[in-house]
């Protein structure tokens, strides 16, 4: 294994991680901004008002995109395991 190969594999793993957690984090961010604007407009400063909706939306996104995420992750793992001999040499 060369340094270039390891760096390339690390870049693939980083891109995969961003691709998998991106939709969940973006949904949480959007809900957090909307709740923050509503809290600022109404001057209600309750912490659970921001936390519970973000958590609920992130869980819904995970449930909706879970099969896609698992497919992407298993395809990557199958690719890595399928080319294991090339990685070792």
Secondary structure as a PSIPRED ss2 file (coil, helix, strand):
# PSIPRED VFORMAT (PSIPRED V4.0)

   1 X C   1.000  0.000  0.000
   2 X C   1.000  0.000  0.000
   3 X H   0.000  1.000  0.000
   4 X H   0.000  1.000  0.000
   5 X H   0.000  1.000  0.000
   6 X H   0.000  1.000  0.000
   7 X H   0.000  1.000  0.000
   8 X H   0.000  1.000  0.000
   9 X H   0.000  1.000  0.000
  10 X H   0.000  1.000  0.000
  11 X H   0.000  1.000  0.000
  12 X H   0.000  1.000  0.000
  13 X H   0.000  1.000  0.000
  14 X H   0.000  1.000  0.000
  15 X H   0.000  1.000  0.000
  16 X H   0.000  1.000  0.000
  17 X H   0.000  1.000  0.000
  18 X H   0.000  1.000  0.000
  19 X H   0.000  1.000  0.000
  20 X H   0.000  1.000  0.000
  21 X H   0.000  1.000  0.000
  22 X H   0.000  1.000  0.000
  23 X H   0.000  1.000  0.000
  24 X H   0.000  1.000  0.000
  25 X H   0.000  1.000  0.000
  26 X H   0.000  1.000  0.000
  27 X H   0.000  1.000  0.000
  28 X H   0.000  1.000  0.000
  29 X H   0.000  1.000  0.000
  30 X H   0.000  1.000  0.000
  31 X H   0.000  1.000  0.000
  32 X H   0.000  1.000  0.000
  33 X H   0.000  1.000  0.000
  34 X H   0.000  1.000  0.000
  35 X H   0.000  1.000  0.000
  36 X H   0.000  1.000  0.000
  37 X H   0.000  1.000  0.000
  38 X H   0.000  1.000  0.000
  39 X H   0.000  1.000  0.000
  40 X H   0.000  1.000  0.000
  41 X H   0.000  1.000  0.000
  42 X H   0.000  1.000  0.000
  43 X C   1.000  0.000  0.000
  44 X C   1.000  0.000  0.000
  45 X C   1.000  0.000  0.000
  46 X C   1.000  0.000  0.000
  47 X H   0.000  1.000  0.000
  48 X H   0.000  1.000  0.000
  49 X H   0.000  1.000  0.000
  50 X H   0.000  1.000  0.000
  51 X H   0.000  1.000  0.000
  52 X H   0.000  1.000  0.000
  53 X H   0.000  1.000  0.000
  54 X H   0.000  1.000  0.000
  55 X H   0.000  1.000  0.000
  56 X H   0.000  1.000  0.000
  57 X H   0.000  1.000  0.000
  58 X H   0.000  1.000  0.000
  59 X H   0.000  1.000  0.000
  60 X H   0.000  1.000  0.000
  61 X H   0.000  1.000  0.000
  62 X H   0.000  1.000  0.000
  63 X H   0.000  1.000  0.000
  64 X H   0.000  1.000  0.000
  65 X H   0.000  1.000  0.000
  66 X H   0.000  1.000  0.000
  67 X H   0.000  1.000  0.000
  68 X H   0.000  1.000  0.000
  69 X H   0.000  1.000  0.000
  70 X H   0.000  1.000  0.000
  71 X H   0.000  1.000  0.000
  72 X H   0.000  1.000  0.000
  73 X H   0.000  1.000  0.000
  74 X H   0.000  1.000  0.000
  75 X H   0.000  1.000  0.000
  76 X H   0.000  1.000  0.000
  77 X H   0.000  1.000  0.000
  78 X H   0.000  1.000  0.000
  79 X H   0.000  1.000  0.000
  80 X H   0.000  1.000  0.000
  81 X H   0.000  1.000  0.000
  82 X H   0.000  1.000  0.000
  83 X C   1.000  0.000  0.000
  84 X H   0.000  1.000  0.000
  85 X H   0.000  1.000  0.000
  86 X H   0.000  1.000  0.000
  87 X H   0.000  1.000  0.000
  88 X H   0.000  1.000  0.000
  89 X C   1.000  0.000  0.000
